[in-house]
């Protein structure tokens, strides 16, 4: 499904402040897999998402989605197949427009936009059904400005917008981190349900080891722009938070030591 | 129990009232403007002038508010529209045909600004200043001279002037005869503006129109749902500058001449119209917002005519007046906010 091969991303190349955000990422995600990505701040998790979604183009390497090379395709073109939910609840929806207008924008994902009416009566009915299924009390508020929604409601709406047209890939960038515990649990449960029902391929960045172990079918651990390890299947199912922390410590110190040694040599 | 039964009715009543508040505000405003005009000796020509300029307000609304793009190139597209219309009319083209020509000329100005901004990553404000400056030469070249009089030629107003004179004289007598030409301006410009706004409002509710409205609000989200956001900047600037040029074409036919200087400061007048409309009419959706820009421009023109006659100002003083209106609209909320904070801090300090 999704395949990254030796992907490198550098920021501020050639200057003193050069950052090697991704240093040779090889990653394969199979169809309908639910991958959780963990790693410390600055590990390159968000850059990984940006390079998959097209916000950032890689300096080196290749990205294919469903056999199609998308390495240099512009972000708006890839969006036809990639749904995204950001950490900030205000990023994924458009304040100043209503719930139905936001959903109408998402409904035309990957299709040509023309001079047809943006929202038809049938669309509204469709939106109402989908909102009802989310059980967030939004189905009666189709004409409410999105700015008036709570963070949890906006994140749930973004999730619906990202999955409204069955994307090939769903990217979730710590999408519950900015919510209060109650809303976070609600949105997370919703995420898992939608992913299962629609048989989506998902990559989710999380700060919580607990989440990484409990949710999904595959765990990826990143550190300093590299993938430390990737585990799935039976090994993944038996994984505990303690295992994860132990492996993280062992692998990270080995990796750091290695890079220190090359630096000194 | 009864309150439960009554509640839906009340809610429906208030919903209906809410939907009509825009019209109610508009009615109240029209009453005051009409009162002001009849009490002072402001000529109804001010309304015609406001209608001729109204599309500048609409254009500025699209660039500043919808796209969130501070575009000054309107100062170039407005005179280019006027120049194209005047040169074509002087050259014998039917006056009606000059309107689409001006629209296209203005759209090209907007396209230039958008392409400079996108291709060379030059900030919008600077890109539009570059275009505005260069456009002056185009205006002069199109006109061939710094001033084209349109006195004894047929404009879009000419065919209706004689019938209107006859009609007014027959119905109201000689007293209103001198206002006939002003009434024609209001009628014809009103029709043109109304047609443009109906089409524009319909466009804003299409798939592309909705994408355009979203792109100025949250470009990250817009790209994430697969909208080519740069295309939206191009489209929006072409639209807004095309409308400004159309206003230029209407204005030269109202004034009876085109002058190379006539665009200077028009952007600030457009902004003033947008802000007056927003403050007085408080639009709640895109359709109301577009109409608010139109009425903002009319109110501005009427108020300007009144202030000018009351203070005995010169027609060339308009720039300071429009600058002050925009300054006021920007400064007042800021001052009110500080006042509120100051009051709150005093309330907290009190024992």
Interface residues (C-beta under 8 A of the other chain):
Chain A: X53 X55 X74 X75 X76 X77 X79 X80 X83 X84 X86 X90 X91 X92 X93 X94 X95 X96 X97 X101 X104 X105 X106 X108 X109 X110 X113 X114 X115 X116 X117 X118 X119 X161 X162
Chain B: X203 X205 X206 X207 X208 X209 X210 X211 X213 X214 X217 X218 X220 X221 X222 X223 X224 X225 X226 X227 X228 X229
